Amino acid sequence: EGDPIPTERELGQRFQVSRITVRRAIDELARNGYLTSRQGKGTFVAKPKIQRPMGQLKSFSSAITDEGHYPGSRLLSLRHERAGGEIASFLQVAEDTLIWVVERLRLADNEPIGLSLVYLNLPTPTFLTPAELGQEVSLWAILIKKGIILAKSEETIQSVAASKKQAEWLQVEPGFPLLLVEGVVFSINGSPIEYHRIFNRGDRYKYSIHVVGQPIQAIPP
């Protein structure tokens, strides 16, 4: 993992094939996630992607641990501010309601793999501090300790390009493909507690979904 592969010329000479054949093979390996290219640096053996099953309410730290990695988090910003129109709508609160905003860099084995921006509508007088967010990787674990039980979430996933600032934090090039996970998490009584936007590196993540349905009947001739 992380090692550079030989040049196209070296691979062509070693296997006695044309550079076009080598280039096609490299492109196919890259499409399947085995190789990754870095502009101006070359092509490298890719790290395996972290798989996140859809349909399971699981914290970042739990999912990363289950995949055999060490989870980490770096607090970028913690603030108490008034909800704007869009955020207020997601959290089902009046505009200008005071909410918590938590911005963090998510790590796996000390490597940055995601940026998390979370808006929280917490019951009064629940507080968050930089100290507890620095000590505990899982925000949900902190909420559970405060008596807030999360029950379900609604998520969407789309591909976006990394901005200059996002690329800087995630140690990739601007325009690098990211997976934006956007969603609302509800408490056990059905109230929206969290609205989040999570930007994950496209080269380190893949999502899976298990679908159960009725057997497909044969179509009559």
GUDOKOL-504442 format. One record per residue (C-alpha): residue number from 1; x, y, z. Coordinates in Angstrom, 1 decimal, padded with zeros to 4 digits. Layout:
N
 lodren      u      v      w
    NUM      X      Y      Z
...
This chain:
221
 lodren      u      v      w
      1  000.0  000.0  000.0
      2  001.3  003.4 -001.0
      3  004.2  002.0 -003.1
      4  004.7  003.5 -006.6
      5  004.4  001.1 -009.5
      6  007.0  001.0 -012.3
      7  006.7  003.3 -015.2
      8  004.7  002.3 -018.3
      9  007.9  001.8 -020.2
     10  009.4 -000.5 -017.5
     11  006.2 -002.6 -017.4
     12  006.1 -002.8 -021.2
     13  009.6 -004.1 -021.3
     14  009.1 -006.5 -018.4
     15  006.0 -008.1 -019.9
     16  006.8 -007.6 -023.6
     17  003.6 -005.7 -024.3
     18  002.9 -002.3 -025.8
     19  002.6  000.9 -023.8
     20 -001.0  001.2 -024.9
     21 -001.7 -002.2 -023.4
     22  000.1 -001.2 -020.2
     23 -001.9  002.1 -020.0
     24 -005.2  000.3 -020.5
     25 -004.3 -002.2 -017.7
     26 -003.4  000.6 -015.3
     27 -006.6  002.5 -016.1
     28 -008.6 -000.6 -015.4
     29 -006.9 -001.3 -012.1
     30 -007.4  002.4 -011.1
     31 -011.2  002.1 -012.0
     32 -011.4 -000.9 -009.7
     33 -009.7  000.8 -006.9
     34 -006.4 -001.1 -006.9
     35 -004.3  001.9 -008.0
     36 -004.5  005.6 -007.5
     37 -002.8  008.4 -009.5
     38 -001.4  011.6 -007.9
     39 -000.9  014.5 -010.3
     40  002.8  015.2 -010.8
     41  003.9  012.3 -008.6
     42  002.9  009.0 -010.4
     43  000.7  006.0 -009.8
     44  000.6  004.1 -006.5
     45 -000.9  001.0 -005.0
     46 -004.2  002.1 -003.4
     47 -005.2  001.5  000.2
     48 -008.3 -000.7  000.5
     49 -011.6  001.2  000.7
     50 -013.5  001.4  003.9
     51 -017.0 -000.2  003.4
     52 -020.0  001.4  005.1
     53 -023.2 -000.6  004.9
     54 -026.3  001.5  004.3
     55 -029.3  000.8  006.5
     56 -027.4  000.5  009.7
     57 -027.3  003.3  012.3
     58 -023.6  003.2  013.2
     59 -021.2  005.8  014.4
     60 -018.1  006.7  012.4
     61 -015.8  005.2  015.1
     62 -017.7  002.0  015.3
     63 -017.7  001.5  011.6
     64 -014.0  002.2  011.3
     65 -013.2 -000.1  014.1
     66 -015.3 -002.9  012.6
     67 -013.2 -002.5  009.4
     68 -010.0 -003.1  011.3
     69 -008.8  000.5  011.4
     70 -008.1  002.9  014.3
     71 -010.5  005.8  014.3
     72 -009.5  009.4  015.1
     73 -010.9  012.9  015.1
     74 -009.5  016.4  015.1
     75 -011.8  019.2  016.2
     76 -011.8  022.1  013.7
     77 -014.6  024.2  015.2
     78 -017.2  024.1  017.9
     79 -019.7  027.0  018.1
     80 -023.1  027.9  019.3
     81 -025.0  029.9  016.6
     82 -028.5  030.7  015.3
     83 -030.0  028.3  012.7
     84 -030.5  029.7  009.3
     85 -033.5  028.9  007.0
     86 -032.2  025.6  005.5
     87 -030.7  024.2  008.7
     88 -033.7  025.2  010.7
     89 -035.9  023.4  008.2
     90 -033.9  020.2  008.5
     91 -033.9  020.3  012.3
     92 -037.6  021.4  012.3
     93 -036.9  024.4  014.5
     94 -037.7  028.1  014.2
     95 -035.2  030.3  012.4
     96 -032.6  031.9  014.8
     97 -033.0  029.0  017.3
     98 -029.6  028.5  018.9
     99 -028.0  025.2  017.8
    100 -024.6  023.6  018.1
    101 -022.2  023.3  015.2
    102 -019.4  020.7  015.3
    103 -016.8  020.6  012.5
    104 -014.2  017.8  012.6
    105 -011.6  016.1  010.5
    106 -012.1  012.4  010.6
    107 -009.1  010.0  010.6
    108 -008.5  006.3  010.0
    109 -005.1  005.1  011.2
    110 -004.1  008.8  011.5
    111 -004.9  009.4  007.8
    112 -007.5  012.1  007.0
    113 -010.4  010.5  005.2
    114 -013.3  012.8  005.8
    115 -014.6  016.2  006.8
    116 -017.7  016.2  009.1
    117 -020.0  019.3  009.6
    118 -022.7  018.5  012.1
    119 -025.6  020.8  013.3
    120 -027.2  019.8  016.5
    121 -030.5  020.7  018.1
    122 -029.9  019.6  021.7
    123 -032.3  019.8  024.6
    124 -031.8  022.7  027.0
    125 -029.4  022.9  029.0
    126 -027.2  020.4  027.1
    127 -023.7  021.7  026.4
    128 -020.7  020.5  024.4
    129 -017.1  021.4  025.2
    130 -013.9  021.1  023.2
    131 -012.4  019.0  026.0
    132 -015.0  016.2  025.7
    133 -014.8  016.3  021.9
    134 -011.1  016.0  022.1
    135 -011.2  013.0  024.5
    136 -014.0  011.0  022.8
    137 -013.9  010.2  019.0
    138 -017.6  009.4  018.8
    139 -020.0  012.4  019.0
    140 -022.9  009.9  019.4
    141 -021.2  008.4  022.4
    142 -021.1  011.8  024.0
    143 -024.8  012.3  023.2
    144 -025.7  009.0  024.7
    145 -023.9  009.9  027.9
    146 -026.1  013.0  028.0
    147 -029.3  010.9  027.7
    148 -029.9  011.5  024.0
    149 -030.7  008.2  022.2
    150 -030.6  008.2  018.4
    151 -032.9  005.8  016.6
    152 -032.9  006.4  012.8
    153 -031.5  008.5  010.0
    154 -032.3  009.5  006.5
    155 -029.3  009.8  004.2
    156 -028.4  010.8  000.6
    157 -025.0  010.3 -001.1
    158 -023.7  012.1 -004.1
    159 -020.3  012.7 -005.7
    160 -018.8  016.2 -005.4
    161 -015.4  017.8 -006.2
    162 -013.1  018.9 -003.4
    163 -012.8  022.6 -002.8
    164 -009.4  024.1 -002.3
    165 -009.9  024.2  001.5
    166 -011.3  020.7  001.6
    167 -008.4  019.4 -000.5
    168 -006.0  021.0  002.0
    169 -007.5  019.3  005.0
    170 -007.9  015.9  003.3
    171 -004.4  016.1  001.7
    172 -005.7  015.7 -001.9
    173 -005.7  017.9 -005.0
    174 -008.5  020.4 -005.5
    175 -011.3  018.8 -007.6
    176 -010.5  015.4 -006.1
    177 -013.7  013.2 -006.0
    178 -015.5  013.2 -002.7
    179 -018.6  011.4 -001.5
    180 -021.0  013.8  000.2
    181 -023.2  012.1  002.8
    182 -026.0  014.4  003.8
    183 -028.7  013.4  006.3
    184 -030.8  013.9  009.4
    185 -030.6  011.8  012.5
    186 -033.7  011.4  014.7
    187 -034.0  010.7  018.4
    188 -036.0  007.7  019.8
    189 -039.1  010.0  020.0
    190 -038.9  011.0  016.4
    191 -037.4  014.5  016.9
    192 -034.6  015.6  014.5
    193 -031.4  015.9  016.6
    194 -028.7  016.1  014.0
    195 -028.3  017.4  010.4
    196 -024.9  016.6  008.9
    197 -022.8  017.0  005.8
    198 -019.9  014.6  005.6
    199 -017.3  014.8  002.8
    200 -015.5  011.5  002.5
    201 -012.5  010.8  000.2
    202 -013.8  008.9 -002.8
    203 -010.6  006.8 -002.9
    204 -011.1  005.5  000.6
    205 -014.8  004.9  000.9
    206 -017.5  002.7 -000.7
    207 -021.1  002.1  000.5
    208 -023.1 -001.0  000.3
    209 -026.8 -001.7  000.5
    210 -028.7 -004.9  001.2
    211 -032.0 -005.1 -000.6
    212 -034.7 -007.6  000.2
    213 -037.8 -008.0 -002.1
    214 -040.3 -010.4 -003.6
    215 -038.9 -013.0 -006.0
    216 -039.1 -011.8 -009.6
    217 -041.7 -013.8 -011.5
    218 -041.0 -015.1 -014.9
    219 -042.4 -012.8 -017.6
    220 -044.9 -014.7 -019.8
    221 -044.1 -015.0 -023.5
